[in-house]
Amino acid sequence: MIFPLEQLVKFTDNIYEITVAANRRAYQMSMVKDPLIEENHDRVVSLAAKQLFKQEVTYRIAE
């Protein structure tokens, strides 16, 4: 899978927030060695972004 650019273009919320969320999600997945990473040919950042855009994983801003 490639990075979901079409979903990024359609995204209307804060792009910085979702970028940071994708980075942190990718880090989480790599630390626990999620089997989805290998299925996705080691493209962990694009997998994390896909999960966020499809709302399979949610994020929140800590205050």
N, CA, C and O atoms as a GROMACS GRO file, in nm:
protein
  252
    1MET      N    1   0.083  -0.118   0.000
    1MET     CA    2   0.000   0.000   0.000
    1MET      C    3   0.088   0.124   0.000
    1MET      O    4   0.191   0.128   0.068
    2ILE      N    5   0.049   0.223  -0.074
    2ILE     CA    6   0.120   0.350  -0.074
    2ILE      C    7   0.053   0.444   0.024
    2ILE      O    8  -0.054   0.413   0.077
    3PHE      N    9   0.114   0.556   0.049
    3PHE     CA   10   0.057   0.655   0.140
    3PHE      C   11  -0.077   0.702   0.084
    3PHE      O   12  -0.085   0.733  -0.035
    4PRO      N   13  -0.181   0.710   0.166
    4PRO     CA   14  -0.315   0.744   0.118
    4PRO      C   15  -0.330   0.893   0.085
    4PRO      O   16  -0.394   0.967   0.160
    5LEU      N   17  -0.273   0.936  -0.026
    5LEU     CA   18  -0.275   1.078  -0.062
    5LEU      C   19  -0.415   1.130  -0.091
    5LEU      O   20  -0.446   1.244  -0.057
    6GLU      N   21  -0.500   1.047  -0.153
    6GLU     CA   22  -0.635   1.094  -0.184
    6GLU      C   23  -0.713   1.126  -0.057
    6GLU      O   24  -0.794   1.219  -0.056
    7GLN      N   25  -0.690   1.049   0.049
    7GLN     CA   26  -0.756   1.078   0.176
    7GLN      C   27  -0.694   1.201   0.243
    7GLN      O   28  -0.763   1.277   0.311
    8LEU      N   29  -0.567   1.220   0.224
    8LEU     CA   30  -0.499   1.337   0.279
    8LEU      C   31  -0.551   1.465   0.215
    8LEU      O   32  -0.569   1.566   0.283
    9VAL      N   33  -0.574   1.462   0.084
    9VAL     CA   34  -0.624   1.580   0.013
    9VAL      C   35  -0.764   1.616   0.061
    9VAL      O   36  -0.798   1.734   0.072
   10LYS      N   37  -0.846   1.515   0.089
   10LYS     CA   38  -0.985   1.538   0.132
   10LYS      C   39  -0.996   1.574   0.280
   10LYS      O   40  -1.102   1.617   0.325
   11PHE      N   41  -0.888   1.557   0.355
   11PHE     CA   42  -0.889   1.581   0.499
   11PHE      C   43  -0.907   1.729   0.528
   11PHE      O   44  -0.834   1.812   0.474
   12THR      N   45  -1.004   1.762   0.612
   12THR     CA   46  -1.034   1.904   0.638
   12THR      C   47  -0.994   1.951   0.778
   12THR      O   48  -1.001   2.070   0.807
   13ASP      N   49  -0.952   1.859   0.864
   13ASP     CA   50  -0.912   1.899   0.999
   13ASP      C   51  -0.765   1.942   0.999
   13ASP      O   52  -0.706   1.963   0.893
   14ASN      N   53  -0.708   1.954   1.115
   14ASN     CA   54  -0.571   2.000   1.130
   14ASN      C   55  -0.473   1.895   1.078
   14ASN      O   56  -0.460   1.787   1.136
   15ILE      N   57  -0.405   1.926   0.970
   15ILE     CA   58  -0.313   1.832   0.906
   15ILE      C   59  -0.192   1.802   0.995
   15ILE      O   60  -0.139   1.691   0.993
   16TYR      N   61  -0.149   1.899   1.074
   16TYR     CA   62  -0.037   1.877   1.165
   16TYR      C   63  -0.072   1.770   1.268
   16TYR      O   64   0.010   1.682   1.296
   17GLU      N   65  -0.192   1.778   1.323
   17GLU     CA   66  -0.234   1.682   1.425
   17GLU      C   67  -0.235   1.539   1.370
   17GLU      O   68  -0.184   1.448   1.435
   18ILE      N   69  -0.291   1.520   1.253
   18ILE     CA   70  -0.299   1.384   1.200
   18ILE      C   71  -0.161   1.333   1.158
   18ILE      O   72  -0.136   1.212   1.161
   19THR      N   73  -0.073   1.423   1.119
   19THR     CA   74   0.064   1.384   1.085
   19THR      C   75   0.137   1.334   1.210
   19THR      O   76   0.205   1.232   1.206
   20VAL      N   77   0.124   1.407   1.318
   20VAL     CA   78   0.186   1.366   1.444
   20VAL      C   79   0.123   1.235   1.493
   20VAL      O   80   0.194   1.146   1.541
   21ALA      N   81  -0.009   1.223   1.480
   21ALA     CA   82  -0.078   1.101   1.523
   21ALA      C   83  -0.031   0.981   1.441
   21ALA      O   84  -0.011   0.873   1.496
   22ALA      N   85  -0.013   0.998   1.311
   22ALA     CA   86   0.035   0.889   1.226
   22ALA      C   87   0.178   0.849   1.265
   22ALA      O   88   0.211   0.731   1.266
   23ASN      N   89   0.260   0.948   1.295
   23ASN     CA   90   0.397   0.920   1.338
   23ASN      C   91   0.399   0.840   1.468
   23ASN      O   92   0.473   0.743   1.481
   24ARG      N   93   0.318   0.882   1.562
   24ARG     CA   94   0.315   0.812   1.692
   24ARG      C   95   0.255   0.673   1.678
   24ARG      O   96   0.300   0.579   1.743
   25ARG      N   97   0.152   0.660   1.594
   25ARG     CA   98   0.092   0.529   1.572
   25ARG      C   99   0.193   0.435   1.505
   25ARG      O  100   0.202   0.318   1.541
   26ALA      N  101   0.267   0.485   1.409
   26ALA     CA  102   0.369   0.404   1.342
   26ALA      C  103   0.474   0.358   1.443
   26ALA      O  104   0.518   0.243   1.440
   27TYR      N  105   0.513   0.446   1.532
   27TYR     CA  106   0.610   0.411   1.636
   27TYR      C  107   0.554   0.300   1.726
   27TYR      O  108   0.623   0.203   1.757
   28GLN      N  109   0.427   0.316   1.769
   28GLN     CA  110   0.363   0.214   1.852
   28GLN      C  111   0.364   0.078   1.784
   28GLN      O  112   0.400  -0.024   1.844
   29MET      N  113   0.325   0.078   1.657
   29MET     CA  114   0.316  -0.047   1.583
   29MET      C  115   0.452  -0.113   1.567
   29MET      O  116   0.465  -0.235   1.577
   30SER      N  117   0.554  -0.032   1.543
   30SER     CA  118   0.688  -0.089   1.525
   30SER      C  119   0.744  -0.142   1.657
   30SER      O  120   0.818  -0.241   1.656
   31MET      N  121   0.711  -0.079   1.767
   31MET     CA  122   0.763  -0.123   1.897
   31MET      C  123   0.702  -0.257   1.940
   31MET      O  124   0.770  -0.337   2.004
   32VAL      N  125   0.576  -0.282   1.905
   32VAL     CA  126   0.513  -0.409   1.942
   32VAL      C  127   0.524  -0.513   1.831
   32VAL      O  128   0.473  -0.624   1.842
   33LYS      N  129   0.591  -0.473   1.722
   33LYS     CA  130   0.612  -0.562   1.606
   33LYS      C  131   0.479  -0.618   1.555
   33LYS      O  132   0.460  -0.739   1.541
   34ASP      N  133   0.387  -0.524   1.528
   34ASP     CA  134   0.254  -0.560   1.477
   34ASP      C  135   0.267  -0.642   1.349
   34ASP      O  136   0.339  -0.601   1.257
   35PRO      N  137   0.200  -0.756   1.339
   35PRO     CA  138   0.210  -0.840   1.218
   35PRO      C  139   0.156  -0.772   1.092
   35PRO      O  140   0.190  -0.813   0.982
   36LEU      N  141   0.074  -0.670   1.107
   36LEU     CA  142   0.023  -0.597   0.991
   36LEU      C  143   0.135  -0.526   0.916
   36LEU      O  144   0.123  -0.502   0.795
   37ILE      N  145   0.242  -0.493   0.984
   37ILE     CA  146   0.354  -0.425   0.920
   37ILE      C  147   0.416  -0.514   0.812
   37ILE      O  148   0.442  -0.468   0.701
   38GLU      N  149   0.438  -0.639   0.845
   38GLU     CA  150   0.496  -0.731   0.747
   38GLU      C  151   0.401  -0.754   0.630
   38GLU      O  152   0.444  -0.765   0.515
   39GLU      N  153   0.271  -0.763   0.659
   39GLU     CA  154   0.171  -0.780   0.553
   39GLU      C  155   0.168  -0.659   0.460
   39GLU      O  156   0.131  -0.670   0.343
   40ASN      N  157   0.208  -0.543   0.512
   40ASN     CA  158   0.207  -0.418   0.436
   40ASN      C  159   0.346  -0.387   0.380
   40ASN      O  160   0.375  -0.272   0.348
   41HIS      N  161   0.432  -0.489   0.367
   41HIS     CA  162   0.566  -0.476   0.309
   41HIS      C  163   0.651  -0.373   0.383
   41HIS      O  164   0.725  -0.296   0.321
   42ASP      N  165   0.639  -0.371   0.515
   42ASP     CA  166   0.718  -0.283   0.603
   42ASP      C  167   0.691  -0.134   0.585
   42ASP      O  168   0.775  -0.051   0.620
   43ARG      N  169   0.578  -0.099   0.531
   43ARG     CA  170   0.541   0.043   0.514
   43ARG      C  171   0.454   0.084   0.633
   43ARG      O  172   0.332   0.098   0.621
   44VAL      N  173   0.519   0.104   0.744
   44VAL     CA  174   0.448   0.126   0.870
   44VAL      C  175   0.380   0.263   0.875
   44VAL      O  176   0.270   0.274   0.931
   45VAL      N  177   0.441   0.366   0.820
   45VAL     CA  178   0.380   0.500   0.826
   45VAL      C  179   0.254   0.507   0.741
   45VAL      O  180   0.154   0.565   0.784
   46SER      N  181   0.258   0.448   0.623
   46SER     CA  182   0.138   0.449   0.539
   46SER      C  183   0.027   0.366   0.602
   46SER      O  184  -0.091   0.399   0.589
   47LEU      N  185   0.064   0.257   0.668
   47LEU     CA  186  -0.036   0.175   0.738
   47LEU      C  187  -0.098   0.252   0.853
   47LEU      O  188  -0.220   0.247   0.872
   48ALA      N  189  -0.017   0.323   0.929
   48ALA     CA  190  -0.069   0.403   1.040
   48ALA      C  191  -0.161   0.514   0.990
   48ALA      O  192  -0.266   0.539   1.048
   49ALA      N  193  -0.121   0.580   0.882
   49ALA     CA  194  -0.205   0.686   0.826
   49ALA      C  195  -0.338   0.629   0.776
   49ALA      O  196  -0.443   0.690   0.797
   50LYS      N  197  -0.333   0.515   0.711
   50LYS     CA  198  -0.455   0.451   0.663
   50LYS      C  199  -0.549   0.421   0.779
   50LYS      O  200  -0.669   0.446   0.770
   51GLN      N  201  -0.495   0.369   0.889
   51GLN     CA  202  -0.577   0.339   1.006
   51GLN      C  203  -0.643   0.465   1.062
   51GLN      O  204  -0.758   0.462   1.103
   52LEU      N  205  -0.570   0.575   1.062
   52LEU     CA  206  -0.626   0.700   1.114
   52LEU      C  207  -0.733   0.756   1.021
   52LEU      O  208  -0.838   0.799   1.067
   53PHE      N  209  -0.706   0.757   0.891
   53PHE     CA  210  -0.803   0.811   0.797
   53PHE      C  211  -0.931   0.729   0.792
   53PHE      O  212  -1.039   0.784   0.774
   54LYS      N  213  -0.918   0.597   0.807
   54LYS     CA  214  -1.037   0.510   0.806
   54LYS      C  215  -1.101   0.501   0.945
   54LYS      O  216  -1.201   0.431   0.964
   55GLN      N  217  -1.044   0.570   1.040
   55GLN     CA  218  -1.090   0.575   1.179
   55GLN      C  219  -1.094   0.436   1.243
   55GLN      O  220  -1.180   0.408   1.326
   56GLU      N  221  -0.999   0.351   1.204
   56GLU     CA  222  -0.980   0.223   1.271
   56GLU      C  223  -0.911   0.246   1.406
   56GLU      O  224  -0.925   0.167   1.499
   57VAL      N  225  -0.838   0.356   1.413
   57VAL     CA  226  -0.769   0.400   1.534
   57VAL      C  227  -0.802   0.547   1.551
   57VAL      O  228  -0.805   0.622   1.453
   58THR      N  229  -0.826   0.589   1.672
   58THR     CA  230  -0.855   0.731   1.696
   58THR      C  231  -0.742   0.793   1.778
   58THR      O  232  -0.662   0.722   1.839
   59TYR      N  233  -0.738   0.923   1.780
   59TYR     CA  234  -0.638   0.994   1.858
   59TYR      C  235  -0.706   1.112   1.926
   59TYR      O  236  -0.813   1.157   1.885
   60ARG      N  237  -0.640   1.162   2.030
   60ARG     CA  238  -0.689   1.280   2.098
   60ARG      C  239  -0.570   1.363   2.141
   60ARG      O  240  -0.460   1.311   2.158
   61ILE      N  241  -0.592   1.490   2.158
   61ILE     CA  242  -0.489   1.581   2.200
   61ILE      C  243  -0.490   1.591   2.352
   61ILE      O  244  -0.592   1.627   2.412
   62ALA      N  245  -0.379   1.558   2.415
   62ALA     CA  246  -0.370   1.568   2.560
   62ALA      C  247  -0.348   1.714   2.599
   62ALA      O  248  -0.268   1.784   2.538
   63GLU      N  249  -0.419   1.756   2.699
   63GLU     CA  250  -0.406   1.896   2.743
   63GLU      C  251  -0.329   1.907   2.870
   63GLU      O  252  -0.309   2.017   2.921
   0.00000   0.00000   0.00000
